[in-house]
Amino acid sequence: MDENETLNEEITNEEISFEDLGLDEATLQAVEAKGFENPTPIQILAIPRLLDGDANIIAKARTGTGKTAAFGLPLVQKIRSDCGYPQALILTPTRELCMQVCREIESFATGKFPRLTAVYGGASMGTQLKELKKGVEIVVGTPGRVKDHIERGTLKLDKISYFILDEADEMLDMGFREDIENIFQNANPDSRILLFSATMPKEILQIAANFMGEYEVVEEETKPEEPLLTEQHYWVVREYEKIEALVRLIDLSPDFYGLVFTQTKSDADSVSKQLDERGYEVAALHGDIPQAQREKILARFRSKKTRILVATDVAARGIDIEGLTHVVNYAIPYDGPTYVHRIGRTGRAGAKGLAFTLVRPEERRRVEYLKQVAKKSTKGDLIEDKIPSVDEVLAVKKERIFADFKAKIGIKEEKPLFTETVEEEVNSLLEDGTEVDNQVENQTVSKTEEVELPKIRKEYASLAEELCKADTPENMVARVLQIYFGRQLDPARYGSITPLKTFNQGKQIRIYVQLGRRDGFNAREIASYFSSLLHIAGRMVDRIEVADTFSLVSLPYNAGKELLERAKKDRSLPHMHVDSKSGDSFEKESRGGRGGKGRDRGGRDRNGRDRNSRFDRGDRSERGSRETKGRGGKEGKSDKNSIPKDRRRKDGLPGFERRSDEKTSNASLYKKKRF
């Protein structure tokens, strides 16, 4: 690096429009269709430099400031033809951000080109290979999967013109530095490098020194950050019970006025609809809503006619509304900066705010990461709370409703004449022997304020007189109150939230499941499958081994037994049963029992191989007859008579017999089914 020039430009959105940044007519149409009105500071700094000139750039900008458009708009304007190879690579730290960036840039494109594809771990490699072979101009990917494609020779970066790192500091925090450097070494050294980062740690500058040559540093003007007075809490709740948890949270709060964040547009619509059906003043905000309607929605929200706004991150960009009491992460944020940016919308200007995150059981590991982010970025703690019961919610709600009702009909609660601080000061004076005016000393510390009662109209007085003839006044008033408040305080208004089961991790059961590599499953997807099926953390799905047509997994004992019973009755589940070759040794090991000579606690032999695994003996998959070694060591057909009767399949091959009611052994049918 020859020169490190920090550009600090005082720019306001009112002075510069998107037309002033050098965008052409087609790109400006895309901007208008997205509903963008004025460019953000980082867009003003980055877009002209990417359209003109050839300098490498490090852009320091926070999450939620429009970084994707800052590099996405110039890319779709510059890349409008098929050159036969990828022209731009965008690296992101997470698969979720990868998909989000890809969708956002695709929404900017107005013609056939550029074509985009997202490559990330956990998705089908075959699908990604087809997309890359078909031809793309822009590749958005995570470091690990991009590196995999480079090693396979399915992604060549020697001719790219743009190399962009989004959330570079996040990638380094997540341990991707070695992968990033490897990708740099395989990329075109003459490509323009754009590095976007919320912070500027020394690792960023080291990468710049090693790979970027000369570069500029641009940084948006930032206001001094106010101290964040946001309390941060989270509830662990199943996905299908989140709406019930959200309703309880809203009803616990006397004046709920907040933002509810979802990951997708469909989720925003769904949550908004369910809240609306329950009588809440709510609206949804996302990218599919026309600009004119967006403005009306925001106007109603600012005036508090709408108390709840359900929004996606992209749609909520630029919303800066004072006085929000709550921010709710209905879906856990993709990354740390997004979390900080979301919760920073409340707890401003000296007012306290509350941030609640709804966490699925399998997302506990991600919560630990967010706790570190909260500690580092907000100087606060992210605390797990117990979801309140319906009775607890109704008790709080009843007290608030009755107090408001009394105030409306002219009954005021007794309030202290002196504050607690004043009383303490008076007492301290008395203890010091200071003479205090007897009038003050003896004055009562509370009184009932005199209020003007509302005037009663004649027709209501007549109705009251008529009603009281039928029963005592007390009973009639009680009936009226029950009709008036009955729906709001009805327990049936709330759905149930089933307590989460706590499975004992010490005792495990090993299960055979008819899902394998041919069905598109790898170890990570098997873990995700059982995690979703049982509502347990992914880390509790242990010792996963995947063959072509089946897999072996160890599960918490109670969870596994419950699943096996369920699988007997539910035909939608793939075939599964206890792995009998484990000989129940897993139970002995988990209790600390002896596993036999030469066996360690993990059930491995002296050579380090898992004794419960079939893979050291070869995969005896269910594909028809295979040649195996007989007892005499010669090649020949396997002897079906050597297989115990209870282990024979109907076709006599080694393996596991099917259930009598099983119609197919094609486990791929279960691949896309949600549980």
C-alpha positions in Angstrom: 0.0 0.0 0.0 1.5 3.3 -1.1 -1.1 5.6 0.4 -3.9 5.3 2.9 -6.3 8.1 2.3 -9.2 8.5 4.7 -12.0 10.4 3.1 -14.3 12.2 5.5 -16.9 14.0 3.5 -19.8 15.9 4.9 -22.7 14.9 2.8 -26.4 15.1 3.4 -29.1 13.0 1.7 -31.0 16.2 0.7 -28.0 17.5 -1.4 -27.4 14.5 -3.6 -29.8 12.1 -5.4 -29.3 8.8 -7.1 -29.2 10.6 -10.5 -26.2 12.6 -9.3 -24.2 9.4 -8.6 -23.8 8.4 -12.3 -26.4 5.7 -12.5 -27.9 5.2 -16.0 -31.6 5.2 -16.9 -32.1 1.4 -16.5 -30.5 1.3 -13.1 -32.4 4.3 -12.0 -35.6 2.5 -12.9 -34.6 -0.4 -10.7 -33.9 2.1 -7.9 -37.3 3.6 -8.3 -39.0 0.2 -8.4 -37.3 -0.7 -5.1 -38.7 2.4 -3.5 -35.3 4.0 -2.7 -35.7 7.8 -2.5 -32.3 9.2 -1.4 -28.9 7.5 -1.3 -27.4 6.7 2.1 -24.0 8.2 3.0 -22.1 5.0 2.1 -23.9 4.7 -1.2 -22.9 8.3 -2.0 -19.3 7.5 -1.2 -19.0 4.1 -2.9 -21.2 4.2 -6.1 -19.4 6.9 -8.0 -16.0 5.3 -7.2 -17.1 1.9 -8.5 -18.6 3.4 -11.6 -15.5 5.5 -12.4 -11.9 4.8 -11.7 -10.1 1.6 -10.8 -9.0 2.1 -7.2 -9.4 -0.6 -4.6 -11.7 0.5 -1.8 -12.2 -0.3 1.9 -15.6 1.0 3.0 -16.3 1.3 6.7 -20.1 1.2 7.2 -22.4 -0.3 9.7 -25.0 -3.0 9.0 -28.3 -1.6 7.7 -26.8 1.4 5.9 -27.4 0.2 2.4 -24.0 -1.6 1.6 -25.6 -4.1 -0.7 -26.9 -1.4 -3.0 -23.6 0.5 -2.7 -21.8 -2.3 -4.6 -24.8 -4.1 -6.2 -26.1 -1.1 -8.3 -22.7 -0.5 -9.9 -22.3 -4.2 -10.6 -25.6 -4.6 -12.5 -24.8 -1.4 -14.5 -21.3 -2.6 -15.4 -22.1 -6.3 -16.1 -24.6 -6.6 -18.9 -23.2 -9.3 -21.2 -22.1 -12.9 -21.2 -18.3 -13.2 -21.3 -18.3 -16.9 -20.7 -16.9 -16.7 -17.2 -17.8 -15.2 -13.8 -17.0 -11.4 -13.7 -17.6 -10.8 -10.0 -17.3 -12.7 -6.7 -19.0 -11.5 -3.5 -18.0 -13.3 -0.2 -20.4 -13.2 2.8 -19.9 -14.7 6.2 -23.1 -16.7 6.5 -25.4 -18.7 4.1 -28.4 -16.5 5.1 -26.6 -13.3 4.2 -25.4 -15.0 1.0 -29.0 -15.7 -0.1 -30.1 -12.2 1.0 -27.4 -10.4 -1.0 -28.0 -12.6 -4.0 -31.8 -11.8 -4.0 -31.2 -8.1 -3.4 -28.8 -7.8 -6.4 -31.1 -9.8 -8.6 -33.9 -7.3 -7.8 -31.7 -4.5 -9.2 -31.2 -6.2 -12.6 -33.6 -5.1 -15.3 -32.4 -7.2 -18.2 -31.2 -10.7 -19.0 -27.8 -10.0 -17.5 -26.2 -10.2 -15.0 -27.1 -13.8 -14.0 -26.4 -14.6 -10.3 -26.0 -17.8 -8.2 -25.5 -18.3 -4.5 -23.0 -21.0 -3.4 -23.0 -21.9 0.3 -22.6 -24.9 2.6 -25.5 -27.1 3.5 -27.1 -26.8 0.1 -27.1 -29.3 -2.7 -23.7 -29.3 -4.4 -25.3 -30.8 -7.6 -27.6 -27.8 -8.0 -24.8 -25.4 -7.6 -22.7 -27.3 -10.1 -25.5 -27.1 -12.7 -25.9 -23.3 -12.1 -22.2 -22.7 -12.5 -22.0 -24.8 -15.6 -25.0 -23.0 -17.1 -23.1 -19.8 -16.8 -23.2 -16.9 -14.3 -21.8 -13.4 -14.2 -21.9 -12.8 -10.4 -21.2 -15.5 -7.8 -22.3 -14.8 -4.2 -20.9 -17.3 -1.7 -19.5 -18.3 1.7 -15.8 -18.8 2.0 -15.9 -22.5 2.7 -18.1 -23.4 -0.2 -16.3 -21.1 -2.7 -13.0 -22.7 -1.7 -14.6 -26.2 -2.3 -15.7 -25.1 -5.8 -12.2 -23.7 -6.5 -10.6 -27.0 -5.5 -13.1 -29.0 -7.6 -12.3 -26.8 -10.6 -15.9 -25.8 -11.0 -15.3 -22.1 -10.2 -12.5 -20.2 -11.8 -11.7 -16.7 -10.6 -8.7 -16.0 -12.8 -10.7 -13.6 -15.0 -13.0 -11.8 -12.5 -13.1 -8.1 -12.6 -14.6 -7.5 -9.1 -13.8 -9.2 -5.8 -16.1 -8.0 -3.0 -16.0 -8.9 0.7 -19.2 -8.1 2.6 -19.0 -8.0 6.4 -15.3 -8.7 6.2 -14.8 -8.3 10.0 -17.6 -10.8 10.7 -15.8 -13.3 8.4 -12.6 -12.9 10.3 -14.3 -13.2 13.6 -15.8 -16.5 12.4 -12.4 -17.9 11.6 -12.4 -17.6 7.8 -9.1 -15.8 7.3 -7.3 -18.8 5.9 -10.1 -19.5 3.4 -10.2 -15.9 2.4 -6.5 -15.7 1.8 -6.7 -19.0 -0.2 -9.4 -17.5 -2.4 -7.4 -14.3 -3.0 -4.5 -16.4 -4.2 -6.7 -18.1 -6.8 -8.4 -14.8 -8.0 -7.4 -12.5 -10.7 -4.7 -10.2 -9.1 -5.8 -7.3 -11.4 -9.4 -7.5 -10.2 -10.9 -4.5 -8.3 -11.2 -5.3 -4.6 -13.9 -3.8 -2.5 -13.9 -4.6 1.2 -16.9 -3.6 3.3 -16.6 -3.8 7.1 -18.3 -2.3 10.1 -15.0 -2.1 12.0 -11.4 -1.7 11.0 -9.4 -4.3 13.0 -5.7 -4.9 12.3 -6.6 -8.2 10.4 -8.5 -6.2 7.8 -5.5 -3.9 7.3 -3.2 -7.0 7.0 -5.3 -8.5 4.3 -5.3 -5.1 2.5 -1.5 -4.9 2.7 -1.1 -8.4 1.4 -3.6 -8.4 -1.5 -5.0 -4.9 -2.3 -2.0 -2.8 -3.3 -3.1 0.8 -3.3 -6.5 1.5 -1.9 -8.8 4.2 -0.6 -10.6 4.1 2.7 -14.1 5.7 2.7 -16.1 6.1 5.8 -19.6 7.4 6.3 -20.2 10.3 8.7 -21.4 8.8 11.9 -23.1 10.6 14.8 -21.8 10.1 18.3 -23.4 6.9 19.6 -25.8 7.4 22.5 -25.6 4.9 25.4 -27.8 1.9 24.6 -30.4 1.6 27.4 -32.0 -1.6 26.0 -32.7 -4.6 28.2 -32.0 -7.7 26.2 -34.0 -11.0 26.8 -34.8 -14.1 24.9 -37.3 -16.9 25.1 -36.7 -20.4 23.8 -39.9 -21.5 22.0 -40.8 -23.8 19.1 -41.4 -22.2 15.7 -45.1 -23.0 15.6 -45.6 -21.5 19.1 -43.8 -18.2 18.4 -47.0 -16.3 17.7 -48.4 -17.3 21.1 -45.2 -16.1 22.8 -45.4 -12.8 20.9 -49.0 -12.3 22.0 -48.1 -12.8 25.6 -45.2 -10.4 25.3 -47.5 -7.7 23.8 -50.2 -8.1 26.5 -47.7 -8.0 29.3 -46.6 -4.5 28.1 -48.8 -1.5 29.1 -48.1 0.5 26.0 -46.4 -1.8 23.5 -45.1 0.3 20.6 -42.5 -1.6 18.6 -40.9 -3.3 15.6 -41.2 -7.1 15.0 -38.4 -8.4 12.7 -38.9 -11.4 10.5 -36.5 -12.9 8.0 -38.9 -13.2 5.0 -41.7 -11.3 3.4 -44.1 -14.2 3.8 -43.3 -14.4 7.5 -44.0 -10.7 7.8 -47.4 -11.1 6.2 -48.3 -14.2 8.2 -47.4 -12.7 11.6 -49.2 -9.4 10.8 -52.3 -11.3 9.7 -52.4 -13.4 12.8 -52.0 -10.4 15.1 -54.7 -8.5 13.1 -57.1 -11.4 13.6 -56.6 -11.1 17.3 -57.5 -7.4 17.3 -54.1 -5.7 17.5 -53.2 -2.5 15.6 -50.6 -4.0 13.3 -49.2 -3.6 9.7 -46.6 -5.4 7.7 -43.7 -3.8 5.8 -41.5 -5.5 3.2 -40.1 -5.1 -0.3 -43.2 -6.2 -2.2 -45.3 -3.3 -0.8 -45.6 -0.3 -3.2 -43.9 2.9 -2.2 -47.1 4.9 -1.8 -48.6 2.3 0.5 -45.3 2.1 2.5 -45.5 5.8 3.2 -49.0 5.5 4.5 -48.0 2.5 6.7 -45.1 4.5 8.2 -47.2 7.6 8.7 -49.8 5.6 10.7 -47.0 3.9 12.7 -45.3 7.3 13.5 -48.6 8.7 14.7 -49.2 5.5 16.8 -52.4 4.6 15.1 -50.6 1.4 14.3 -48.8 0.1 17.4 -47.0 -2.9 15.9 -45.0 -2.9 12.7 -43.9 -6.3 11.4 -41.0 -5.8 9.0 -38.0 -7.4 7.2 -34.5 -5.9 7.7 -34.4 -4.6 4.1 -37.8 -2.8 4.4 -37.0 -1.4 7.9 -33.8 0.2 6.6 -33.9 3.9 7.3 -36.8 3.8 9.7 -35.8 6.0 12.6 -38.7 6.5 15.0 -38.3 7.8 18.5 -40.2 6.3 21.4 -40.2 2.7 20.5 -40.7 0.5 23.6 -39.9 -2.8 22.1 -37.9 -4.5 19.3 -38.8 -8.2 18.8 -36.6 -10.6 16.8 -39.3 -13.0 15.7 -36.6 -14.8 13.8 -33.1 -14.8 15.2 -30.8 -12.3 13.3 -28.3 -13.7 10.7 -25.3 -12.1 12.3 -24.0 -9.9 15.1 -24.2 -6.5 13.4 -27.8 -7.1 12.3 -28.7 -7.9 15.9 -27.1 -4.8 17.2 -28.7 -2.6 14.5 -32.1 -4.0 15.2 -32.1 -3.6 19.0 -30.5 -0.1 18.7 -33.9 1.2 17.4 -35.2 1.3 21.0 -33.6 2.6 24.2 -32.7 6.0 22.8 -32.5 9.5 24.1 -32.4 8.4 27.7 -35.5 6.2 27.4 -35.4 2.6 28.3 -36.3 -0.1 25.8 -36.8 -3.8 25.7 -35.4 -6.2 23.0 -36.8 -9.7 22.9 -35.5 -12.5 20.7 -37.6 -15.7 20.1 -35.2 -18.6 19.8 -35.9 -22.1 18.5 -34.4 -24.9 20.6 -32.0 -25.9 17.9 -30.7 -22.3 17.7 -29.2 -22.2 21.2 -25.6 -22.3 19.9 -26.3 -19.2 17.8 -27.6 -17.5 20.9 -24.2 -18.0 22.6 -22.6 -16.1 19.8 -25.2 -13.3 20.1 -24.4 -13.1 23.8 -20.8 -12.4 23.0 -21.9 -9.8 20.5 -24.2 -8.2 23.1 -21.5 -8.0 25.7 -19.0 -6.6 23.2 -21.1 -4.1 21.2 -23.9 -3.0 23.6 -22.1 -3.5 27.0 -25.2 -5.4 28.0 -26.3 -9.0 28.8 -28.6 -11.1 26.7 -30.6 -13.0 29.3 -32.8 -16.1 29.0 -36.3 -15.7 30.6 -39.1 -18.1 31.2 -42.2 -17.5 29.1 -45.0 -16.3 31.4 -48.0 -18.4 31.9 -51.5 -17.4 30.7 -52.5 -16.7 34.3 -49.5 -14.4 34.8 -50.3 -12.5 31.6 -54.0 -12.1 32.6 -53.1 -10.9 36.1 -51.0 -8.1 34.7 -53.4 -7.3 32.0 -56.4 -7.2 34.4 -54.7 -4.8 36.8 -53.9 -2.4 33.9 -57.3 -2.6 32.3 -59.2 -2.0 35.6 -56.9 0.9 36.5 -57.6 2.5 33.1 -61.3 2.0 33.4 -61.4 3.6 36.9 -59.6 6.6 35.6 -62.1 7.0 32.7 -65.1 7.0 35.0 -63.4 9.5 37.4 -62.0 7.2 40.1 -58.4 8.2 40.8 -55.9 6.0 42.7 -54.3 7.4 45.8 -50.9 8.8 45.0 -48.1 9.8 47.4 -47.9 13.5 48.2 -44.1 13.3 48.6 -41.7 11.2 46.6 -39.8 8.5 48.3 -36.7 10.7 48.0 -38.4 13.6 49.7 -39.6 11.3 52.6 -36.0 10.1 53.0 -34.7 13.6 53.2 -37.4 14.5 55.8 -36.5 11.5 57.9 -32.8 12.3 57.7 -33.4 15.8 58.9 -35.4 14.4 61.9 -32.6 12.0 62.8 -30.1 14.9 62.7 -32.2 16.8 65.2 -33.1 19.4 62.7 -36.4 21.1 63.5 -39.0 20.5 60.9 -42.3 22.4 60.5 -44.9 20.4 62.3 -47.3 21.0 59.4 -44.9 19.2 57.1 -43.9 16.5 59.6 -47.5 15.5 60.4 -48.8 15.9 56.8 -50.2 12.7 55.4 -48.0 11.3 52.5 -51.0 10.4 50.4 -54.3 11.9 49.4 -57.1 11.2 47.0 -57.1 13.7 44.2 -60.3 15.5 43.6 -61.4 15.0 40.0 -64.4 16.1 38.0 -66.6 13.2 37.3 -67.9 12.8 33.7 -71.5 14.0 33.2 -74.0 11.2 32.8 -76.3 11.5 29.8 -80.1 11.0 30.5 -80.6 7.9 28.3 -77.8 6.1 30.2 -79.2 7.1 33.6 -82.6 5.7 32.5 -81.0 2.4 31.3 -79.1 2.1 34.6 -82.2 2.6 36.6 -84.0 0.0 34.6 -81.2 -2.6 35.0 -80.9 -2.1 38.7 -84.6 -3.0 39.2 -83.8 -6.5 37.9 -81.0 -7.2 40.3 -78.8 -5.5 42.9 -76.6 -2.7 41.5 -73.5 -4.6 42.4 -74.5 -7.6 40.3 -75.7 -5.5 37.4 -72.4 -3.6 37.3 -70.5 -6.9 37.5 -72.5 -8.2 34.5 -71.8 -5.1 32.5 -68.1 -5.3 33.3 -68.0 -9.0 32.3 -69.5 -8.2 28.9 -67.2 -5.2 28.5 -63.9 -6.9 29.4 -64.8 -10.6 28.9 -63.1 -11.0 25.6 -60.0 -9.2 26.6 -59.5 -11.2 29.8 -60.7 -14.6 28.4 -58.0 -17.3 28.9 -59.3 -19.0 25.7 -57.8 -16.0 23.8 -54.4 -17.5 24.4 -53.0 -20.7 22.9 -50.9 -23.2 24.8 -47.1 -23.3 24.8 -45.8 -26.8 25.5 -42.9 -26.9 27.9 -39.7 -27.9 26.2 -38.5 -31.4 27.0 -35.1 -31.7 28.6 -33.5 -34.9 27.3 -30.7 -36.6 29.2 -27.6 -36.3 27.1 -25.6 -38.9 29.1 -27.7 -41.9 28.0 -27.9 -42.4 24.3 -29.5 -44.8 21.8 -28.1 -45.6 18.4 -30.5 -45.6 15.6 -30.5 -46.8 12.0 -32.4 -44.5 9.6 -33.1 -45.2 5.9 -31.6 -41.9 4.7 -28.2 -41.7 3.0 -26.0 -40.0 0.5 -28.2 -41.0 -2.4 -31.0 -39.2 -0.9 -29.0 -36.0 -0.8 -28.1 -36.2 2.9 -24.7 -35.5 4.5 -23.8 -35.4 8.2 -24.9 -31.8 8.7 -28.3 -32.4 7.0 -28.9 -35.5 9.1 -28.2 -33.5 12.2 -30.6 -30.8 11.0 -33.2 -33.4 10.1 -33.3 -35.0 13.6 -32.9 -31.6 15.3 -36.0 -30.3 13.5 -37.9 -33.6 14.0 -37.4 -33.8 17.8 -37.0 -30.1 18.5 -33.6 -30.6 20.1 -30.3 -28.8 19.6 -28.2 -30.1 16.7 -25.3 -30.8 19.0 -27.5 -33.5 20.7 -27.5 -35.5 17.4 -24.2 -37.4 17.9 -21.8 -39.8 16.2 -23.3 -39.4 12.8 -22.2 -41.8 10.0 -23.7 -41.6 6.5 -23.6 -44.4 3.9 -25.1 -44.5 0.5 -28.6 -45.7 1.5 -28.7 -45.3 5.3 -27.2 -43.5 8.3 -26.4 -44.2 11.9 -27.0 -41.6 14.6 -26.8 -41.5 18.4 -29.7 -39.6 20.1 -30.6 -38.8 23.7 -32.2 -42.0 25.0 -35.7 -40.6 25.8 -35.9 -38.7 22.5 -34.8 -41.7 20.5 -37.3 -44.0 22.1 -40.1 -41.5 21.6 -39.1 -41.2 17.9 -39.1 -44.9 17.3 -42.6 -45.3 18.7 -43.7 -42.4 16.5 -42.0 -44.0 13.4 -44.1 -47.2 13.9 -47.3 -45.3 13.5 -46.3 -42.5 11.1 -45.8 -43.6 7.5 -44.5 -40.2 6.5 -41.3 -40.9 8.4 -38.5 -43.0 6.9 -37.8 -46.4 8.3 -35.7 -46.4 11.4 -35.0 -48.8 14.3 -32.4 -49.5 17.0 -29.0 -50.4 15.6 -28.7 -53.9 17.0 -25.0 -54.2 16.1 -24.3 -51.7 18.8 -25.2 -54.4 21.3 -26.6 -51.7 23.7 -22.9 -50.9 24.5 -23.8 -47.2 24.1 -25.9 -47.4 27.2 -23.1 -49.1 29.2 -20.6 -46.5 28.1 -22.8 -43.6 28.9 -23.2 -45.0 32.5 -19.5 -45.5 32.8 -19.6 -49.3 32.4 -16.7 -51.3 30.9 -16.7 -51.5 27.2 -14.4 -54.5 26.8 -10.6 -54.8 26.3 -9.1 -52.4 23.9 -12.2 -50.2 23.7 -12.2 -46.6 24.7 -15.2 -44.6 26.0 -16.2 -43.7 22.5 -16.7 -47.4 21.6 -13.6 -47.6 19.4 -11.1 -50.4 19.0 -7.3 -50.2 19.3 -7.0 -48.9 15.8 -9.3 -46.0 16.5 -12.2 -47.4 14.4 -15.7 -47.3 15.7 -16.8 -50.8 16.6 -20.5 -49.8 16.0 -19.7 -48.7 12.4 -20.4 -50.8 9.4 -18.2 -48.7 7.3 -15.0 -50.4 8.3 -16.6 -53.6 7.0 -17.8 -52.1 3.8 -21.2 -50.7 2.9 -23.7 -53.6 2.7 -26.3 -51.3 1.1 -29.6 -52.4 -0.3 -28.8 -52.3 -4.0 -29.1 -56.0 -5.0 -26.5 -58.7 -4.8 -22.9 -57.8 -4.3 -19.8 -59.9 -4.3 -18.3 -60.4 -0.8 -15.7 -62.5 0.7 -16.9 -65.9 2.1 -15.6 -67.6 5.2 -12.8 -69.2 3.3 -11.5 -65.9 2.1 -12.6 -66.5 -1.5 -14.7 -64.2 -3.6 -18.2 -65.4 -3.8 -21.9 -64.6 -3.2 -22.8 -63.9 0.4 -24.5 -66.8 2.1 -27.9 -65.8 3.1 -28.1 -68.7 5.5 -25.3 -67.2 7.5 -27.5 -64.2 8.3 -29.7 -64.6 11.4 -33.4 -64.9 10.6 -34.2 -61.7 12.4 -31.6 -59.9 10.3 -32.7 -61.2 6.8 -34.4 -59.0 4.3 -37.2 -60.5 2.3 -34.9 -60.6 -0.7 -32.2 -62.5 1.3 -29.6 -59.7 1.1 -27.6 -58.4 4.1 -29.3 -55.5 5.7 -32.5 -54.8 7.6 -35.9 -56.1 7.1 -38.6 -53.6 6.2 -41.8 -52.9 8.1 -44.6 -55.0 6.8 -46.6 -51.8 6.0 -43.7 -50.0 4.2 -44.6 -49.3 0.6 -41.2 -48.0 -0.6 -37.6 -47.9 0.3 -37.0 -44.7 -1.6 -36.0 -42.4 1.3 -35.6 -39.4 -1.0 -39.4 -39.1 -0.7 -38.8 -37.8 2.8 -36.0 -35.3 1.8 -38.1 -32.2 1.3 -40.9 -32.9 3.8 -41.0 -30.5 6.7 -41.6 -31.7 10.3 
